[in-house]
């Protein structure tokens, strides 16, 4: 569904209510009386029996018996909440006929209940009673108007899950016809085919809407979203740019254009739009957050910090603002300040990432023990991330601890996750840096026993054998298998070039290495290509390759060792 992307709240009623209805476990036990002050002596014994039987049946999974029991309790008690429970159970059972019986009782008991009316419209349409459905839709509008909410969107959302989309659209048109000058009614009609993903019809309806109601800003937003869904982003952009030109003070239109420009990777133009939106209304913290994230992406760190602080000042509970402020300080190498911000990121989507970044910075600042404690706590709280956290900790230890500590951690991780390919692969790569070819070979062969077509393991094994041993033919076999699996991977092309060089096939080596570096400007590939050029007498070209790589990676250890060895 695209409803959420088109208008926040446009689909908040029947789909949500229908989903709730489909979950018979969603509510607490409902007592069989509407007025709590009644005494037990006033209750009908059969009513108590029916209600308790319904509860027991529901808990035991006998939803059909639960439905029957709740319906009987509804009839005896006149309690609308029991009728609602019966409706939910019937929808869960996919019995629209039974749901309709219960919803009719519900509406009779609570004629002004918006949810009951919405479900009434939906269920009557599902049994092909359009007239009854229409009467309930009209009631939805009237009830919503009394509650000062958009009744047409509530009516629309009553029909969004109908299995008769054409009839649903017809009912919405009929409802809107009773309010010919109401822009909200016309908007709901235009929105309906977008929800059902009938894009050609949605395009026509959106055009009709903006032609009839040119001052309705959300109409242009809807039209642009339809074009986006039809894979025509240039048209979507043109619609919003023209609308912003006509209505320059519209926050809605500028926000929509800004979001589209972000989607089009036009960060600078998006940034300007959100700046103008902030000029119209600087109060919402979201606008400052968006500006901060955009500035961060564009590497304008001072501006990013300013925007994000503005966002945090307006919403001190904003995890997003705290997280991205931490990122700014981390990039600017203000590690202590970054840790403070990451600690402020509470529960939510960014909490885990903030904690991992905080641990890395703690290690950089000399608090390796504290960092490891942080990661251990995360492994307990997020067991699904356990392997990833072992990998993070291992990478941290490789930079800040000795080899015994690193290998001990890999052993601990593999003890907790026996045979895990990611941990085996990471340990193998570490072993290669230490010259432990036997450990690397053992771990990579263990991976290949599980996954014979693991291209990265094949490539790593072949490259290491070519680089650190004289088992060149064996290395060639592994790399050939990897290349067959990943023919365009720069790392594999580099390995093939390197093994060809070791075999003395310089022309073939240059061919593979040139292909690799054309695809990826990497220091190690440059070191290899430069070495083959150097050995074949192309020393000026070799220096050119190395100089370019040094500009981008002045501290690359492998490249520096190659230069020292060949051109001291």
PAPA-299004 format. One record per residue (C-alpha): x, z, y; residue in three letters. Coordinates in steps of 0.02 Angstrom, whole numbers, padded with zeros to 5 digits, always signed. Each point is the difference from the previous one (the first is absolute). Example, Ala and Ser with C-alpha at 12.3 -4.5 7.8 and 13.67 -1.06 7.14 Angstrom:
<atoms>
+00615	+00390	-00225	ALA
+00069	-00033	+00172	SER
</atoms>
This chain:
<atoms>
+00000	+00000	+00000	UNK
+00055	-00033	+00179	UNK
-00127	+00112	+00083	UNK
+00125	+00136	+00047	UNK
+00113	-00127	+00083	UNK
-00141	-00069	+00104	UNK
-00074	+00157	+00071	UNK
+00037	+00182	-00031	UNK
-00158	+00079	-00066	UNK
-00089	-00163	-00035	UNK
-00017	+00042	-00183	UNK
-00020	+00187	+00002	UNK
-00171	+00021	-00073	UNK
-00064	-00076	-00160	UNK
+00166	-00048	-00079	UNK
+00064	+00176	+00031	UNK
-00164	+00077	-00053	UNK
-00012	-00113	-00151	UNK
+00175	+00051	-00052	UNK
-00048	+00181	+00023	UNK
-00155	-00032	-00101	UNK
+00104	-00073	-00138	UNK
+00094	+00164	-00018	UNK
-00111	+00130	-00080	UNK
+00139	+00129	+00014	UNK
+00013	-00014	+00189	UNK
-00116	+00144	+00051	UNK
-00009	+00183	-00038	UNK
-00148	+00071	-00097	UNK
-00160	-00023	+00099	UNK
-00125	+00140	-00006	UNK
-00179	-00049	-00040	UNK
-00072	+00057	+00164	UNK
+00012	-00065	+00177	UNK
-00026	+00167	+00085	UNK
+00132	+00131	-00050	UNK
-00109	+00144	+00055	UNK
-00127	-00025	-00140	UNK
+00001	+00134	-00134	UNK
+00028	-00037	-00183	UNK
-00177	+00055	-00042	UNK
-00066	-00147	+00101	UNK
+00093	-00127	-00105	UNK
-00080	-00095	-00140	UNK
+00081	+00038	-00168	UNK
-00004	-00181	-00053	UNK
+00084	-00047	+00164	UNK
+00143	+00120	-00036	UNK
+00011	-00067	-00177	UNK
+00005	-00183	+00058	UNK
+00132	+00035	+00130	UNK
+00113	+00098	-00116	UNK
-00023	-00129	-00138	UNK
+00051	-00136	+00123	UNK
+00157	+00096	+00047	UNK
+00048	+00033	-00180	UNK
-00034	-00180	-00051	UNK
+00103	-00066	+00145	UNK
+00146	+00113	-00043	UNK
-00008	-00058	-00181	UNK
-00007	-00183	+00048	UNK
-00180	-00032	-00052	UNK
-00047	-00087	+00163	UNK
-00164	-00072	-00065	UNK
-00066	+00174	-00042	UNK
+00069	+00066	+00165	UNK
-00096	-00136	+00094	UNK
-00163	+00040	-00088	UNK
+00023	+00185	+00033	UNK
+00039	-00021	+00184	UNK
-00147	-00118	+00024	UNK
-00118	+00127	-00079	UNK
+00074	+00136	+00109	UNK
-00025	-00110	+00153	UNK
-00184	-00026	-00040	UNK
-00028	+00186	-00025	UNK
+00102	+00063	+00147	UNK
-00023	-00132	+00134	UNK
+00186	+00018	+00035	UNK
+00078	-00158	+00072	UNK
+00174	+00053	-00054	UNK
-00052	+00000	-00182	UNK
-00072	-00175	+00024	UNK
+00166	-00053	+00075	UNK
+00091	+00068	-00153	UNK
-00115	-00100	-00114	UNK
+00036	-00158	+00100	UNK
+00186	+00027	-00017	UNK
-00010	+00022	-00186	UNK
-00108	-00155	-00023	UNK
+00122	-00106	+00101	UNK
+00142	+00070	-00104	UNK
-00096	-00056	-00154	UNK
-00028	-00171	+00081	UNK
-00188	+00023	-00019	UNK
-00072	-00069	+00161	UNK
-00177	+00021	-00064	UNK
+00024	+00187	-00025	UNK
+00095	+00014	+00164	UNK
-00145	-00083	+00089	UNK
-00125	+00126	-00071	UNK
+00109	+00143	+00060	UNK
+00036	-00076	+00171	UNK
-00185	-00024	+00031	UNK
-00024	+00187	-00030	UNK
+00146	+00035	+00116	UNK
-00072	-00106	+00140	UNK
-00171	+00078	-00022	UNK
+00078	+00173	+00017	UNK
+00121	-00047	+00141	UNK
-00066	-00157	+00087	UNK
+00130	+00014	+00141	UNK
+00151	+00017	-00112	UNK
+00112	-00147	+00044	UNK
+00092	-00006	-00167	UNK
-00163	+00003	-00097	UNK
-00065	-00147	+00101	UNK
+00161	-00097	-00022	UNK
-00002	+00025	-00188	UNK
-00184	-00044	+00000	UNK
+00038	-00167	+00083	UNK
+00144	-00034	-00119	UNK
-00095	+00045	-00159	UNK
-00158	-00095	+00047	UNK
+00104	-00155	+00033	UNK
+00085	+00021	-00169	UNK
-00170	-00006	-00086	UNK
-00049	-00150	+00108	UNK
-00127	+00090	+00109	UNK
+00054	-00072	+00168	UNK
-00151	+00061	+00097	UNK
+00027	+00181	-00048	UNK
+00186	-00019	+00037	UNK
-00040	-00070	+00172	UNK
-00115	+00146	+00042	UNK
+00139	+00121	-00042	UNK
+00124	-00099	+00107	UNK
-00117	+00014	+00148	UNK
-00010	+00187	-00030	UNK
+00191	+00008	-00006	UNK
+00009	-00078	+00173	UNK
-00130	+00118	+00074	UNK
+00078	+00155	-00077	UNK
+00173	-00053	+00060	UNK
-00062	-00033	+00175	UNK
-00074	+00174	+00004	UNK
+00171	+00065	-00052	UNK
+00084	-00110	+00131	UNK
+00099	-00101	-00126	UNK
+00008	-00185	-00041	UNK
-00149	-00028	-00115	UNK
+00044	-00182	-00033	UNK
+00168	+00045	-00073	UNK
-00084	+00133	-00105	UNK
-00126	-00129	-00058	UNK
+00140	-00123	-00035	UNK
+00098	+00126	-00101	UNK
-00155	+00035	-00104	UNK
+00014	-00177	-00068	UNK
+00186	-00029	-00015	UNK
+00005	+00033	-00187	UNK
-00155	-00097	-00042	UNK
+00013	-00123	-00143	UNK
-00108	-00118	+00103	UNK
+00109	-00038	+00152	UNK
-00105	-00147	+00060	UNK
-00158	+00105	-00003	UNK
+00094	+00141	+00088	UNK
+00055	-00119	+00138	UNK
-00179	-00063	+00014	UNK
-00064	+00177	+00021	UNK
+00128	+00036	+00136	UNK
-00050	-00159	+00094	UNK
-00182	+00050	-00014	UNK
+00038	+00175	+00064	UNK
+00103	-00068	+00147	UNK
-00143	-00120	+00044	UNK
-00106	+00151	+00044	UNK
+00132	+00044	+00132	UNK
+00041	-00172	+00073	UNK
+00096	+00064	+00151	UNK
+00098	+00135	-00090	UNK
+00185	-00043	-00014	UNK
+00030	+00132	-00134	UNK
-00133	-00080	-00109	UNK
+00081	-00171	+00020	UNK
+00171	+00075	-00037	UNK
-00062	+00076	-00163	UNK
-00066	-00170	-00054	UNK
+00166	-00083	+00041	UNK
+00095	+00135	-00092	UNK
-00097	-00015	-00163	UNK
+00079	-00161	-00068	UNK
+00172	+00068	+00040	UNK
-00034	+00150	-00109	UNK
-00057	-00114	-00142	UNK
+00152	-00113	+00032	UNK
-00103	-00156	+00036	UNK
+00126	-00059	+00127	UNK
-00074	-00166	+00055	UNK
-00166	+00083	+00034	UNK
+00091	+00145	+00084	UNK
+00088	-00123	+00117	UNK
-00166	-00079	+00049	UNK
-00085	+00167	+00028	UNK
+00145	+00067	+00104	UNK
-00005	-00153	+00112	UNK
-00188	+00020	+00023	UNK
+00027	+00182	+00044	UNK
+00130	-00030	+00137	UNK
-00102	-00144	+00071	UNK
-00157	+00109	+00011	UNK
+00088	+00158	+00059	UNK
+00160	-00049	+00093	UNK
+00021	+00177	+00068	UNK
+00004	+00079	-00173	UNK
+00185	+00038	-00023	UNK
-00010	+00043	-00184	UNK
-00072	-00173	-00030	UNK
+00168	-00078	+00042	UNK
+00089	+00125	-00111	UNK
-00116	-00047	-00143	UNK
+00029	-00185	+00032	UNK
+00188	+00022	-00002	UNK
-00007	+00099	-00162	UNK
-00101	-00138	-00081	UNK
+00135	-00126	+00046	UNK
+00134	+00116	-00067	UNK
-00095	+00011	-00164	UNK
-00010	-00190	-00003	UNK
+00191	-00007	+00018	UNK
-00013	-00072	+00176	UNK
+00097	+00126	+00104	UNK
+00033	-00123	+00144	UNK
-00188	-00013	+00029	UNK
-00019	+00188	-00014	UNK
+00135	+00020	+00131	UNK
-00078	-00129	+00115	UNK
-00169	+00089	-00009	UNK
+00075	+00167	+00049	UNK
+00115	-00068	+00135	UNK
-00145	-00088	+00084	UNK
-00109	+00156	-00016	UNK
+00137	+00110	+00075	UNK
+00017	-00122	+00142	UNK
-00188	+00012	+00033	UNK
-00007	+00190	-00024	UNK
+00173	+00065	+00052	UNK
-00057	+00183	+00005	UNK
-00064	+00003	-00178	UNK
+00095	+00127	-00107	UNK
-00082	-00068	-00157	UNK
+00054	-00179	+00030	UNK
+00177	+00044	+00049	UNK
+00019	+00112	-00152	UNK
-00066	-00138	-00114	UNK
+00118	-00128	+00077	UNK
+00145	+00121	-00013	UNK
-00033	+00031	-00185	UNK
-00012	-00186	-00034	UNK
+00164	-00031	+00091	UNK
+00082	+00133	-00107	UNK
-00068	-00090	-00153	UNK
+00076	-00161	+00069	UNK
+00166	+00091	+00024	UNK
-00010	-00026	+00188	UNK
+00062	+00176	+00036	UNK
+00046	-00027	+00183	UNK
-00168	-00076	+00044	UNK
-00091	+00135	-00098	UNK
+00099	+00133	+00093	UNK
-00054	-00073	+00167	UNK
-00182	-00001	-00054	UNK
+00005	+00183	-00049	UNK
+00087	+00043	+00163	UNK
-00146	-00080	+00093	UNK
-00122	+00092	-00111	UNK
+00088	+00163	+00043	UNK
-00018	-00045	+00183	UNK
-00188	-00012	-00023	UNK
-00014	+00166	-00093	UNK
+00156	+00106	-00030	UNK
-00089	+00143	-00088	UNK
-00014	-00052	-00184	UNK
+00156	+00058	-00095	UNK
-00013	-00153	-00114	UNK
+00050	-00119	+00139	UNK
+00160	+00097	+00034	UNK
+00037	+00009	-00186	UNK
-00021	-00188	-00019	UNK
+00114	-00032	+00149	UNK
+00128	+00120	-00072	UNK
+00003	-00083	-00170	UNK
+00013	-00173	+00078	UNK
+00143	+00055	+00113	UNK
+00087	+00076	-00151	UNK
-00017	-00163	-00096	UNK
+00073	-00094	+00149	UNK
+00145	+00126	+00007	UNK
-00049	+00065	+00173	UNK
+00033	+00178	-00048	UNK
-00015	+00082	+00171	UNK
-00171	-00080	+00027	UNK
-00052	+00044	-00177	UNK
+00046	+00182	+00028	UNK
-00100	+00005	+00162	UNK
-00156	-00077	-00076	UNK
+00006	+00107	-00155	UNK
+00022	+00160	+00100	UNK
-00153	-00051	+00102	UNK
-00095	-00022	-00163	UNK
+00057	+00169	-00065	UNK
-00044	+00087	+00163	UNK
-00178	-00067	-00018	UNK
-00012	+00042	-00184	UNK
+00123	+00133	-00057	UNK
-00063	-00016	-00179	UNK
+00047	-00183	-00010	UNK
+00108	-00023	-00155	UNK
+00032	-00180	+00050	UNK
+00068	+00045	+00172	UNK
+00112	+00136	-00074	UNK
+00063	-00115	-00137	UNK
+00044	-00144	+00114	UNK
+00081	+00118	+00126	UNK
+00107	+00057	-00146	UNK
+00042	-00181	-00038	UNK
+00053	-00031	+00180	UNK
+00115	+00151	+00000	UNK
+00068	-00046	-00171	UNK
+00045	-00175	+00057	UNK
+00078	+00070	+00158	UNK
+00099	+00119	-00112	UNK
-00078	+00155	+00079	UNK
-00012	+00074	-00174	UNK
-00045	+00178	+00046	UNK
-00143	-00059	+00111	UNK
-00056	-00123	-00134	UNK
-00011	+00139	-00130	UNK
-00107	+00104	+00120	UNK
-00124	-00143	+00016	UNK
-00004	-00039	-00186	UNK
-00039	+00184	-00034	UNK
-00155	-00019	+00109	UNK
-00073	-00136	-00111	UNK
-00135	+00090	-00097	UNK
-00102	-00053	-00150	UNK
-00044	-00183	-00003	UNK
+00069	-00172	-00035	UNK
+00162	+00027	+00094	UNK
+00042	+00175	-00061	UNK
+00098	-00054	-00153	UNK
+00101	-00130	+00094	UNK
+00037	+00124	+00140	UNK
+00063	+00129	-00125	UNK
+00116	-00126	-00084	UNK
+00072	-00055	+00167	UNK
+00021	+00180	+00051	UNK
+00098	+00037	-00159	UNK
+00117	-00147	+00032	UNK
+00035	+00062	+00176	UNK
+00027	+00178	-00060	UNK
+00135	-00067	-00116	UNK
+00081	-00100	+00140	UNK
+00005	+00156	+00108	UNK
+00090	+00099	-00136	UNK
-00151	+00084	-00077	UNK
+00016	-00081	-00171	UNK
-00068	+00153	-00091	UNK
-00150	+00008	+00115	UNK
-00029	-00186	-00023	UNK
+00004	+00016	-00188	UNK
-00123	+00146	+00008	UNK
-00116	-00110	+00104	UNK
+00005	-00138	-00131	UNK
-00024	+00122	-00144	UNK
-00154	+00070	+00086	UNK
-00066	-00177	+00022	UNK
+00024	-00036	-00185	UNK
-00109	+00150	-00040	UNK
-00134	-00049	+00126	UNK
+00005	-00187	-00035	UNK
+00040	-00020	-00186	UNK
-00047	-00185	+00006	UNK
+00147	-00026	+00118	UNK
+00123	+00096	-00107	UNK
+00107	-00151	-00049	UNK
+00006	-00064	+00178	UNK
+00053	+00172	+00060	UNK
+00140	+00008	-00128	UNK
+00059	-00168	+00064	UNK
-00005	+00060	+00181	UNK
+00096	+00157	-00046	UNK
+00129	-00100	-00099	UNK
+00028	-00116	+00147	UNK
+00021	+00153	+00111	UNK
+00126	+00079	-00118	UNK
+00099	-00161	-00014	UNK
+00032	+00016	+00186	UNK
+00026	+00187	+00013	UNK
+00055	+00069	-00170	UNK
+00126	-00029	-00139	UNK
-00024	-00110	-00152	UNK
-00032	+00147	-00117	UNK
-00148	+00055	+00106	UNK
-00068	-00177	+00004	UNK
+00012	-00026	-00187	UNK
-00076	+00171	-00033	UNK
-00151	-00048	+00104	UNK
-00022	-00166	-00092	UNK
+00008	+00097	-00164	UNK
-00133	+00121	+00065	UNK
-00112	-00143	+00054	UNK
+00016	-00090	-00167	UNK
-00034	+00163	-00091	UNK
-00162	+00014	+00097	UNK
-00038	-00187	-00020	UNK
+00085	-00059	-00161	UNK
+00042	-00185	-00003	UNK
-00064	-00033	+00177	UNK
+00065	-00173	+00047	UNK
+00015	+00038	+00186	UNK
+00108	+00154	-00030	UNK
+00106	-00090	-00131	UNK
+00026	-00147	+00117	UNK
+00047	+00112	+00147	UNK
+00123	+00098	-00108	UNK
+00075	-00163	-00063	UNK
+00030	-00064	+00176	UNK
+00080	+00165	+00047	UNK
+00111	-00011	-00154	UNK
+00056	-00172	+00058	UNK
+00061	+00074	+00165	UNK
+00101	+00127	-00098	UNK
+00073	-00127	-00121	UNK
-00093	+00077	-00148	UNK
-00039	-00164	-00087	UNK
-00044	+00087	-00164	UNK
-00136	+00105	+00085	UNK
-00067	-00151	+00092	UNK
-00006	-00103	-00159	UNK
-00085	+00139	-00097	UNK
-00136	+00025	+00131	UNK
-00034	-00184	+00030	UNK
-00008	-00037	-00187	UNK
-00126	+00143	-00016	UNK
-00107	-00087	+00132	UNK
+00017	-00169	-00087	UNK
-00054	+00075	-00165	UNK
-00163	+00047	+00086	UNK
-00013	-00154	+00111	UNK
+00105	-00146	-00064	UNK
-00046	-00104	+00153	UNK
+00048	+00129	+00130	UNK
+00087	-00123	+00116	UNK
+00083	+00131	+00109	UNK
+00075	+00091	-00149	UNK
+00063	-00165	-00071	UNK
+00076	-00047	+00167	UNK
+00081	+00169	+00030	UNK
+00074	+00002	-00175	UNK
+00067	-00177	+00015	UNK
+00071	+00025	+00174	UNK
+00088	+00163	-00044	UNK
+00077	-00074	-00157	UNK
+00062	-00147	+00105	UNK
+00063	+00111	+00140	UNK
+00077	+00146	-00094	UNK
+00049	-00070	-00170	UNK
+00065	-00161	-00076	UNK
-00156	-00026	-00107	UNK
-00045	-00154	+00102	UNK
-00093	-00101	-00133	UNK
-00108	+00149	-00044	UNK
-00034	+00027	+00186	UNK
-00047	-00183	+00019	UNK
-00131	+00016	-00137	UNK
-00086	+00147	+00085	UNK
+00003	-00084	+00171	UNK
-00070	-00162	-00071	UNK
-00148	+00098	-00070	UNK
-00026	+00084	+00169	UNK
+00010	-00166	+00092	UNK
-00131	-00076	-00115	UNK
-00116	+00143	+00046	UNK
+00043	+00001	+00187	UNK
+00068	-00173	+00045	UNK
-00010	+00028	+00188	UNK
+00061	+00180	+00012	UNK
+00154	+00010	+00114	UNK
+00073	+00146	-00099	UNK
-00008	-00097	-00163	UNK
+00071	-00157	+00081	UNK
+00142	+00107	+00067	UNK
+00034	+00069	-00174	UNK
+00002	-00175	-00074	UNK
+00121	-00056	+00135	UNK
+00112	+00150	-00033	UNK
+00006	-00024	-00189	UNK
+00037	-00186	+00023	UNK
+00144	+00051	+00115	UNK
+00064	+00120	-00133	UNK
-00009	-00141	-00127	UNK
+00101	-00112	+00115	UNK
-00145	-00118	+00040	UNK
+00027	+00000	+00188	UNK
-00113	-00146	+00045	UNK
-00147	+00076	-00094	UNK
+00039	+00169	+00077	UNK
-00005	-00070	+00176	UNK
-00165	-00088	-00035	UNK
-00087	+00159	-00056	UNK
+00077	+00110	+00135	UNK
-00046	-00120	+00140	UNK
-00179	-00003	-00063	UNK
-00003	+00188	-00005	UNK
+00066	+00028	+00176	UNK
-00116	-00133	+00071	UNK
-00144	+00103	-00068	UNK
+00068	+00172	+00045	UNK
+00135	+00047	+00126	UNK
+00076	+00140	-00103	UNK
+00173	+00078	+00019	UNK
+00040	+00000	-00186	UNK
-00052	-00181	-00021	UNK
+00107	-00043	+00151	UNK
+00146	+00093	-00077	UNK
-00018	-00102	-00161	UNK
-00021	-00167	+00088	UNK
+00147	+00036	+00114	UNK
+00110	+00045	-00148	UNK
-00038	-00162	-00093	UNK
+00031	-00100	+00160	UNK
+00163	+00094	+00027	UNK
+00062	-00033	-00176	UNK
-00046	-00184	+00011	UNK
+00099	-00019	+00162	UNK
-00147	-00002	+00123	UNK
+00068	+00149	+00094	UNK
-00070	-00039	+00172	UNK
-00174	-00018	-00071	UNK
+00026	+00160	-00099	UNK
+00047	+00095	+00158	UNK
-00153	-00071	+00087	UNK
-00113	+00063	-00140	UNK
+00082	+00171	+00005	UNK
-00003	+00014	+00189	UNK
-00187	-00037	+00005	UNK
-00032	+00130	-00134	UNK
+00107	+00128	+00092	UNK
-00101	-00023	+00160	UNK
-00156	+00050	-00095	UNK
+00079	+00129	-00118	UNK
+00160	+00067	+00079	UNK
+00009	+00150	-00118	UNK
-00041	-00083	-00165	UNK
+00123	+00075	-00124	UNK
-00001	-00144	-00124	UNK
+00033	-00130	+00136	UNK
+00140	+00102	+00078	UNK
+00085	+00023	-00169	UNK
-00008	-00187	-00031	UNK
+00079	-00038	+00168	UNK
+00137	+00128	-00026	UNK
+00039	-00071	-00171	UNK
+00003	-00184	+00050	UNK
+00043	-00005	+00185	UNK
+00088	+00161	+00048	UNK
</atoms>
